[in-house]
Amino acid sequence: MEQQKKIILFDGVCNLCNGFVQFIIKRDAQDVFRYASLQSKIGQKLLSERHIDSSKIDSVVLIEL
């Protein structure tokens, strides 16, 4: 992942979370964010590296590198 980017992890199953991500994508003119679902391998890796219990997360997580 690019060092300057902020990563939004979101629940890939949740329609509200997907809508939130689509909202941000349309307004991210400066290309600040990258996205991954909580369920993805990279999402699980990022949560694990930060000692975040994925069983307690069911929404959105912002990771600033």
FENLIN-V396728 format. One record per backbone hydrogen bond with DSSP energy under -0.5 kcal/mol. NH is the residue of the N-H (numbers start at 1). CO is the residue of the C=O. E is the energy in kcal/mol with one decimal. If there is no record, write none. Layout:
nh:NH co:CO e:E
nh:NH co:CO e:E
This chain:
nh:5 co:2 e:-1.0
nh:6 co:32 e:-2.5
nh:7 co:63 e:-3.0
nh:8 co:34 e:-3.0
nh:9 co:7 e:-0.6
nh:9 co:61 e:-3.3
nh:10 co:36 e:-1.8
nh:11 co:59 e:-1.1
nh:12 co:10 e:-0.9
nh:14 co:11 e:-0.9
nh:18 co:14 e:-2.3
nh:19 co:15 e:-2.3
nh:20 co:16 e:-2.3
nh:21 co:17 e:-2.3
nh:22 co:18 e:-2.3
nh:23 co:19 e:-2.2
nh:24 co:20 e:-2.3
nh:25 co:21 e:-2.9
nh:26 co:22 e:-1.9
nh:27 co:23 e:-0.8
nh:27 co:24 e:-0.8
nh:28 co:24 e:-0.9
nh:28 co:25 e:-0.8
nh:29 co:27 e:-1.7
nh:31 co:28 e:-1.7
nh:34 co:6 e:-2.4
nh:36 co:8 e:-2.0
nh:38 co:10 e:-2.9
nh:40 co:37 e:-1.2
nh:44 co:40 e:-2.6
nh:45 co:41 e:-2.3
nh:46 co:42 e:-2.6
nh:47 co:43 e:-2.2
nh:48 co:44 e:-2.5
nh:49 co:45 e:-2.6
nh:50 co:46 e:-1.0
nh:51 co:48 e:-1.5
nh:52 co:47 e:-2.6
nh:53 co:51 e:-0.6
nh:54 co:52 e:-0.8
nh:56 co:53 e:-1.9
nh:57 co:54 e:-0.8
nh:61 co:9 e:-2.9
nh:63 co:7 e:-3.2
nh:63 co:61 e:-0.5
nh:64 co:62 e:-0.5
nh:65 co:5 e:-0.9
nh:65 co:63 e:-0.6
